[in-house]
């Protein structure tokens, strides 16, 4: 890749965004930003209580992620964000037009099992169904790739790098 991409690593909770994101950033030689760190405290409280966020809750969070991505334009970076709806990705693109998406996809049972094994994360497995119900996969007109989350984190990161290299 001649100019490093600014990559938004997306997917439902439990797909490994926080694990794969830093691995992908390391392979690409760019910084990583944890999308959860951009949530205002009230969003974390809601999710910790098992209450799904509304779109109004998400807009400031997406704007903050988009601002980080915009600041990395031309230099590359990886940031995690569930980015489940097309409108959320459109919001990110409105702030950072050149972002590309890596959509981590996988079998619901595998994702739920991985969520159960996590320690210290605010997102309960009870919200997984709402995440899948909300998910709108990348459209054919959206810059990005889908990457299966089966296998080790290293294998997943390798697949992501390979898929991104084909974007140009």
Long-range contacts (C-beta under 8 A, 24 or more apart in sequence): 1-28, 1-164, 1-165, 1-168, 3-74, 3-76, 4-28, 4-29, 4-30, 4-74, 4-75, 4-76, 4-77, 5-76, 5-98, 5-99, 5-100, 5-164, 5-167, 6-69, 6-72, 6-73, 6-76, 6-77, 6-78, 6-79, 6-96, 6-98, 6-99, 6-100, 7-76, 7-77, 7-78, 7-79, 7-99, 7-100, 7-101, 7-102, 7-164, 8-65, 8-69, 8-78, 8-79, 8-80, 8-81, 8-83, 8-89, 8-92, 8-99, 8-100, 8-101, 8-102, 9-78, 9-79, 9-80, 9-81, 9-101, 9-102, 9-104, 9-160, 10-80, 10-81, 10-82, 10-83, 10-84, 10-89, 10-101, 10-102, 10-103, 10-104, 11-82, 11-103, 11-104, 11-105, 11-106, 11-149, 12-82, 12-84, 12-111, 12-128, 12-131, 12-132, 12-135, 13-82, 13-111, 13-115, 13-123, 13-127, 13-128, 13-131, 14-111, 14-112, 14-114, 14-115, 14-118, 14-123, 14-125, 14-128, 15-104, 15-105, 15-106, 15-111, 15-114, 15-149, 16-104, 16-114, 16-149, 16-153, 16-156, 17-80, 17-81, 17-82, 17-104, 18-80, 19-153, 20-102, 20-104, 20-149, 20-153, 20-156, 20-157, 20-160, 21-78, 21-79, 21-80, 22-78, 23-153, 23-154, 23-156, 23-157, 24-78, 24-102, 24-157, 24-160, 24-161, 25-77, 25-78, 27-157, 27-158, 27-161, 28-76, 28-78, 28-161, 28-164, 29-76, 30-72, 30-75, 30-76, 30-77, 30-78, 31-72, 31-77, 31-78, 32-77, 32-78, 32-79, 33-65, 33-68, 33-77, 33-78, 33-79, 33-80, 34-79, 34-80, 35-61, 35-65, 35-79, 35-80, 35-81, 35-82, 36-80, 36-122, 38-64, 38-65, 38-68, 44-122, 47-122, 47-123, 47-124, 47-127, 48-122, 48-124, 50-124, 50-126, 50-127, 52-127, 52-130, 55-87, 58-88, 59-91, 62-88, 62-91, 62-92, 63-91, 63-95, 65-92, 66-91, 66-92, 66-93, 66-94, 66-95, 66-96, 66-99, 67-95, 67-96, 69-95, 69-96, 69-99, 70-95, 70-96, 72-96, 73-98, 82-131, 84-131, 84-134, 84-135, 84-136, 85-134, 85-135, 85-136, 86-136, 86-139, 86-142, 89-138, 89-142, 99-143, 100-143, 100-144, 100-145, 100-164, 100-167, 101-138, 101-142, 101-143, 101-144, 101-145, 102-144, 102-145, 102-147, 102-160, 102-163, 102-164, 103-137, 103-138, 103-144, 103-145, 103-146, 103-147, 104-147, 104-149, 104-156, 105-137, 105-146, 105-147, 105-148, 105-149, 106-148, 106-149, 106-150, 107-150, 108-132, 110-149, 110-150, 111-149, 143-167
